[in-house]
Amino acid sequence: MASPCLSVSSFQSVMKAETDKVFKANPHLHDQRIDFPWCTGYLGRINSQVMFLAENPSLGRLRNAAKDNTKRDPELQWSISIGDRIFRSALVKSGFKEAPWDGRGGWHCYITNIVKMAALASEWEDMSEEKMIEIAKAFAPVLKREIEVMKPMMIVVMGQRTRRLFLCLLCKNLLKLPLQTRIAGVKHYAFFNRGGKTTENVEEYEVDFKRIKAEIDALSLV
C-alpha cells in the first residue's frame, strides 16, 4: 500500500494551493469552485493503490447538484448522473468502495480528473483536441503532485480521450510515473449517459472492474 507523507488535511491544502496556481496563471479558465466550492475534482483515499483517472467535471451535473442541498458535498462528487451511479456501483461490487454506492466515505481507491475545471459537456465536446491538450497541460502540475503523493500501483484511465490526454502529458514529460505504476483502462462512465446503458454493457463494465481489482491484489502479493 502507498504511504503518503501528507495527512489528509495537508493533502487537501496542497491540492487547493496547486489548483489555485493554475487558475491564477490562466485567468481565461473558469474556476467552478467559486460557485460550487465542493467540486474539488478529486475524491477518495490518498493512500490507496489505485487511481481512477477521468477527464473533467461536468458543469451541467454541478448545476443539477446545486439544486439539492444534500448533494453539495465533496464526498458526493461522481454521484449525480446515471453513469456516475453505474461507476460507483462498479466500485462497490469490485471492492474499491464500501456500500452504499452513494454513501460518504468507505473508499479503497482514489478518483481524480486530469482537468480540474468544470465545463458543459456540449462545449467540451465541441472543443478541438488541441485546445483540450492545452488545458490539460495547464493542470498537469496538479495531477503530477497527486501521483507523487500517492505513488499508485495502478492508474485506471477512463475513456479513450482521457487516455489520449494522459499519454500526451506523459510524452511531453509533464508527468512522471513511479516505476511500479501500471496503466489500465475502462470505458468512461459518460458512455452510459449516451445510450450505452444496457444490461450487457453494465455487466461487462463491472467485470472490467473486478479484473482490475484482481490484478492489483495479485501485484500486492509480489
C-alpha positions as a LaTeX table, in Angstrom:
\begin{tabular}{lrrr}
\hline
Residue & $x$ (\AA) & $y$ (\AA) & $z$ (\AA) \\
\hline
Met1 & 0.00 & 0.00 & 0.00 \\
Ala2 & 1.22 & 3.51 & $-0.78$ \\
Ser3 & 2.32 & 5.54 & 2.23 \\
Pro4 & 1.89 & 9.25 & 1.51 \\
Cys5 & 3.92 & 11.60 & 3.66 \\
Leu6 & 0.98 & 14.02 & 3.88 \\
Ser7 & $-2.04$ & 13.87 & 6.15 \\
Val8 & $-5.46$ & 14.20 & 4.54 \\
Ser9 & $-5.79$ & 17.82 & 5.66 \\
Ser10 & $-2.29$ & 18.64 & 4.40 \\
Phe11 & $-3.03$ & 16.94 & 1.09 \\
Gln12 & $-6.22$ & 18.97 & 0.70 \\
Ser13 & $-4.27$ & 22.16 & 1.40 \\
Val14 & $-1.65$ & 21.22 & $-1.19$ \\
Met15 & $-4.31$ & 20.39 & $-3.77$ \\
Lys16 & $-6.08$ & 23.69 & $-3.18$ \\
Ala17 & $-2.82$ & 25.61 & $-3.50$ \\
Glu18 & $-1.80$ & 23.78 & $-6.69$ \\
Thr19 & $-5.23$ & 24.28 & $-8.27$ \\
Asp20 & $-5.28$ & 27.94 & $-7.22$ \\
Lys21 & $-1.97$ & 28.43 & $-9.05$ \\
Val22 & $-3.42$ & 27.05 & $-12.27$ \\
Phe23 & $-6.46$ & 29.32 & $-12.24$ \\
Lys24 & $-4.35$ & 32.35 & $-11.28$ \\
Ala25 & $-1.92$ & 31.69 & $-14.12$ \\
Asn26 & $-4.79$ & 31.07 & $-16.57$ \\
Pro27 & $-7.50$ & 33.67 & $-15.85$ \\
His28 & $-9.36$ & 32.65 & $-19.01$ \\
Leu29 & $-10.20$ & 29.34 & $-17.33$ \\
His30 & $-13.28$ & 29.50 & $-15.14$ \\
Asp31 & $-12.85$ & 28.31 & $-11.55$ \\
Gln32 & $-16.09$ & 26.48 & $-10.75$ \\
Arg33 & $-15.14$ & 26.38 & $-7.06$ \\
Ile34 & $-16.33$ & 29.98 & $-6.80$ \\
Asp35 & $-19.92$ & 28.82 & $-7.37$ \\
Phe36 & $-19.54$ & 25.16 & $-6.40$ \\
Pro37 & $-16.91$ & 25.01 & $-3.62$ \\
Trp38 & $-17.49$ & 21.30 & $-3.05$ \\
Cys39 & $-16.26$ & 20.43 & $-6.55$ \\
Thr40 & $-12.59$ & 19.72 & $-5.93$ \\
Gly41 & $-12.21$ & 17.38 & $-8.91$ \\
Tyr42 & $-10.79$ & 14.59 & $-6.77$ \\
Leu43 & $-12.14$ & 12.16 & $-4.20$ \\
Gly44 & $-11.17$ & 9.11 & $-2.19$ \\
Arg45 & $-8.32$ & 7.70 & $-0.14$ \\
Ile46 & $-4.87$ & 9.09 & $-0.86$ \\
Asn47 & $-3.01$ & 6.00 & 0.40 \\
Ser48 & $-4.86$ & 3.58 & $-1.85$ \\
Gln49 & $-3.13$ & 1.53 & $-4.52$ \\
Val50 & $-5.29$ & 2.59 & $-7.45$ \\
Met51 & $-6.12$ & 5.93 & $-9.04$ \\
Phe52 & $-9.12$ & 6.19 & $-11.37$ \\
Leu53 & $-8.49$ & 8.98 & $-13.86$ \\
Ala54 & $-11.35$ & 10.87 & $-15.52$ \\
Glu55 & $-11.39$ & 13.85 & $-17.85$ \\
Asn56 & $-13.03$ & 16.87 & $-16.20$ \\
Pro57 & $-16.06$ & 17.76 & $-14.04$ \\
Ser58 & $-19.40$ & 18.37 & $-15.73$ \\
Leu59 & $-20.76$ & 21.86 & $-15.21$ \\
Gly60 & $-24.26$ & 20.65 & $-16.05$ \\
Arg61 & $-24.10$ & 17.98 & $-13.33$ \\
Leu62 & $-22.85$ & 20.57 & $-10.86$ \\
Arg63 & $-25.79$ & 22.82 & $-11.60$ \\
Asn64 & $-28.14$ & 19.90 & $-11.00$ \\
Ala65 & $-26.39$ & 19.04 & $-7.74$ \\
Ala66 & $-26.63$ & 22.64 & $-6.56$ \\
Lys67 & $-30.43$ & 22.36 & $-6.56$ \\
Asp68 & $-30.23$ & 19.74 & $-3.79$ \\
Asn69 & $-28.58$ & 20.80 & $-0.53$ \\
Thr70 & $-27.74$ & 17.18 & 0.29 \\
Lys71 & $-25.58$ & 16.91 & $-2.85$ \\
Arg72 & $-23.36$ & 19.90 & $-2.07$ \\
Asp73 & $-20.64$ & 17.76 & $-0.61$ \\
Pro74 & $-17.14$ & 16.82 & $-1.91$ \\
Glu75 & $-17.89$ & 13.22 & $-0.91$ \\
Leu76 & $-20.80$ & 13.15 & $-3.34$ \\
Gln77 & $-18.87$ & 14.08 & $-6.45$ \\
Trp78 & $-19.44$ & 11.47 & $-9.16$ \\
Ser79 & $-22.94$ & 10.66 & $-7.83$ \\
Ile80 & $-25.39$ & 12.64 & $-9.97$ \\
Ser81 & $-25.79$ & 11.01 & $-13.38$ \\
Ile82 & $-26.75$ & 7.51 & $-14.50$ \\
Gly83 & $-23.12$ & 6.97 & $-15.46$ \\
Asp84 & $-21.96$ & 8.14 & $-12.02$ \\
Arg85 & $-24.23$ & 5.61 & $-10.35$ \\
Ile86 & $-23.01$ & 2.76 & $-12.56$ \\
Phe87 & $-19.40$ & 3.81 & $-11.94$ \\
Arg88 & $-19.82$ & 3.96 & $-8.17$ \\
Ser89 & $-21.79$ & 0.71 & $-8.13$ \\
Ala90 & $-18.96$ & $-1.00$ & $-10.04$ \\
Leu91 & $-16.51$ & 0.32 & $-7.44$ \\
Val92 & $-18.64$ & $-1.18$ & $-4.66$ \\
Lys93 & $-19.07$ & $-4.54$ & $-6.38$ \\
Ser94 & $-15.34$ & $-4.87$ & $-7.03$ \\
Gly95 & $-14.24$ & $-3.82$ & $-3.54$ \\
Phe96 & $-12.95$ & $-0.33$ & $-4.34$ \\
Lys97 & $-15.65$ & 1.25 & $-2.18$ \\
Glu98 & $-17.84$ & 0.17 & 0.70 \\
Ala99 & $-21.62$ & 0.19 & 0.23 \\
Pro100 & $-23.83$ & 2.02 & $-0.36$ \\
Trp101 & $-22.79$ & 3.31 & $-3.76$ \\
Asp102 & $-23.92$ & 6.85 & $-2.90$ \\
Gly103 & $-22.55$ & 6.84 & 0.64 \\
Arg104 & $-19.87$ & 9.10 & 2.05 \\
Gly105 & $-16.52$ & 7.53 & 2.82 \\
Gly106 & $-15.60$ & 3.87 & 2.62 \\
Trp107 & $-13.11$ & 4.48 & $-0.18$ \\
His108 & $-10.47$ & 1.93 & $-1.17$ \\
Cys109 & $-9.44$ & 3.91 & $-4.24$ \\
Tyr110 & $-8.79$ & 7.46 & $-5.37$ \\
Ile111 & $-10.62$ & 9.25 & $-8.19$ \\
Thr112 & $-9.44$ & 12.38 & $-9.94$ \\
Asn113 & $-9.75$ & 14.44 & $-13.13$ \\
Ile114 & $-6.94$ & 15.41 & $-15.47$ \\
Val115 & $-8.61$ & 18.82 & $-15.80$ \\
Lys116 & $-9.95$ & 20.33 & $-12.58$ \\
Met117 & $-12.11$ & 22.83 & $-14.47$ \\
Ala118 & $-15.79$ & 22.09 & $-14.98$ \\
Ala119 & $-17.31$ & 22.59 & $-18.42$ \\
Leu120 & $-20.64$ & 21.97 & $-20.09$ \\
Ala121 & $-20.47$ & 18.66 & $-21.92$ \\
Ser122 & $-21.62$ & 20.25 & $-25.18$ \\
Glu123 & $-18.93$ & 22.95 & $-25.02$ \\
Trp124 & $-16.22$ & 20.46 & $-24.10$ \\
Glu125 & $-17.26$ & 18.12 & $-26.93$ \\
Asp126 & $-17.16$ & 21.00 & $-29.43$ \\
Met127 & $-13.65$ & 21.98 & $-28.36$ \\
Ser128 & $-10.74$ & 20.90 & $-30.54$ \\
Glu129 & $-8.49$ & 18.25 & $-29.06$ \\
Glu130 & $-5.57$ & 20.67 & $-29.40$ \\
Lys131 & $-7.39$ & 23.08 & $-27.08$ \\
Met132 & $-8.18$ & 20.26 & $-24.65$ \\
Ile133 & $-4.50$ & 19.36 & $-24.60$ \\
Glu134 & $-3.54$ & 22.94 & $-23.81$ \\
Ile135 & $-5.96$ & 22.97 & $-20.87$ \\
Ala136 & $-4.73$ & 19.57 & $-19.71$ \\
Lys137 & $-1.14$ & 20.87 & $-19.84$ \\
Ala138 & $-2.15$ & 23.79 & $-17.62$ \\
Phe139 & $-3.47$ & 21.38 & $-15.00$ \\
Ala140 & $-0.62$ & 18.86 & $-15.34$ \\
Pro141 & 1.21 & 20.15 & $-12.21$ \\
Val142 & $-1.82$ & 19.25 & $-10.10$ \\
Leu143 & $-2.01$ & 15.68 & $-11.42$ \\
Lys144 & 1.77 & 15.39 & $-11.13$ \\
Arg145 & 1.53 & 16.25 & $-7.44$ \\
Glu146 & $-1.26$ & 13.72 & $-6.90$ \\
Ile147 & 0.83 & 10.96 & $-8.46$ \\
Glu148 & 3.90 & 11.97 & $-6.44$ \\
Val149 & 1.94 & 11.76 & $-3.20$ \\
Met150 & 0.03 & 8.56 & $-3.96$ \\
Lys151 & 2.63 & 6.56 & $-5.85$ \\
Pro152 & $-0.23$ & 4.37 & $-7.13$ \\
Met153 & 0.30 & 0.78 & $-8.12$ \\
Met154 & $-2.15$ & 1.30 & $-10.98$ \\
Ile155 & $-3.75$ & 4.22 & $-12.80$ \\
Val156 & $-7.05$ & 3.26 & $-14.43$ \\
Val157 & $-7.75$ & 5.68 & $-17.28$ \\
Met158 & $-11.45$ & 6.10 & $-18.02$ \\
Gly159 & $-12.23$ & 6.63 & $-21.69$ \\
Gln160 & $-10.23$ & 6.89 & $-24.89$ \\
Arg161 & $-9.99$ & 10.68 & $-24.92$ \\
Thr162 & $-8.86$ & 10.72 & $-21.30$ \\
Arg163 & $-6.20$ & 8.20 & $-22.31$ \\
Arg164 & $-5.02$ & 10.38 & $-25.21$ \\
Leu165 & $-4.74$ & 13.44 & $-22.95$ \\
Phe166 & $-2.93$ & 11.43 & $-20.30$ \\
Leu167 & $-0.45$ & 9.90 & $-22.74$ \\
Cys168 & 0.14 & 13.32 & $-24.27$ \\
Leu169 & 1.16 & 14.70 & $-20.87$ \\
Leu170 & 3.46 & 11.72 & $-20.35$ \\
Cys171 & 5.04 & 12.15 & $-23.78$ \\
Lys172 & 5.68 & 15.83 & $-23.07$ \\
Asn173 & 7.35 & 14.87 & $-19.78$ \\
Leu174 & 4.79 & 16.85 & $-17.81$ \\
Leu175 & 4.07 & 13.77 & $-15.71$ \\
Lys176 & 6.37 & 11.14 & $-14.30$ \\
Leu177 & 5.10 & 7.75 & $-13.17$ \\
Pro178 & 6.70 & 5.73 & $-10.38$ \\
Leu179 & 8.44 & 2.61 & $-11.65$ \\
Gln180 & 5.81 & 0.33 & $-10.13$ \\
Thr181 & 2.82 & 2.13 & $-11.64$ \\
Arg182 & 0.88 & 0.26 & $-14.30$ \\
Ile183 & $-1.75$ & 1.73 & $-16.62$ \\
Ala184 & $-5.12$ & 0.10 & $-17.24$ \\
Gly185 & $-8.28$ & 1.31 & $-18.91$ \\
Val186 & $-12.07$ & 1.11 & $-18.73$ \\
Lys187 & $-14.93$ & 2.83 & $-20.50$ \\
His188 & $-15.73$ & 6.35 & $-19.41$ \\
Tyr189 & $-18.86$ & 6.33 & $-17.25$ \\
Ala190 & $-20.38$ & 9.03 & $-19.50$ \\
Phe191 & $-20.85$ & 6.23 & $-22.04$ \\
Phe192 & $-23.88$ & 5.14 & $-20.02$ \\
Asn193 & $-25.41$ & 8.62 & $-20.22$ \\
Arg194 & $-25.35$ & 8.47 & $-24.01$ \\
Gly195 & $-27.40$ & 5.39 & $-24.76$ \\
Gly196 & $-24.87$ & 2.82 & $-23.58$ \\
Lys197 & $-26.87$ & 1.60 & $-20.61$ \\
Thr198 & $-27.77$ & $-1.98$ & $-21.48$ \\
Thr199 & $-27.61$ & $-4.97$ & $-19.17$ \\
Glu200 & $-24.81$ & $-6.47$ & $-21.24$ \\
Asn201 & $-22.73$ & $-3.28$ & $-21.21$ \\
Val202 & $-23.14$ & $-2.77$ & $-17.46$ \\
Glu203 & $-22.19$ & $-6.37$ & $-16.72$ \\
Glu204 & $-19.13$ & $-6.10$ & $-18.96$ \\
Tyr205 & $-18.15$ & $-2.86$ & $-17.21$ \\
Glu206 & $-18.42$ & $-4.47$ & $-13.78$ \\
Val207 & $-16.33$ & $-7.43$ & $-14.94$ \\
Asp208 & $-13.59$ & $-5.00$ & $-16.01$ \\
Phe209 & $-13.50$ & $-3.50$ & $-12.51$ \\
Lys210 & $-13.31$ & $-6.92$ & $-10.88$ \\
Arg211 & $-10.47$ & $-7.87$ & $-13.23$ \\
Ile212 & $-8.56$ & $-4.73$ & $-12.26$ \\
Lys213 & $-9.11$ & $-5.45$ & $-8.56$ \\
Ala214 & $-7.80$ & $-8.99$ & $-9.04$ \\
Glu215 & $-4.71$ & $-7.65$ & $-10.84$ \\
Ile216 & $-3.98$ & $-5.21$ & $-8.03$ \\
Asp217 & $-4.47$ & $-7.90$ & $-5.38$ \\
Ala218 & $-2.05$ & $-10.16$ & $-7.27$ \\
Leu219 & 0.54 & $-7.39$ & $-7.55$ \\
Ser220 & 0.27 & $-6.75$ & $-3.81$ \\
Leu221 & 1.43 & $-10.30$ & $-3.16$ \\
Val222 & 4.58 & $-9.97$ & $-5.28$ \\
\hline
\end{tabular}
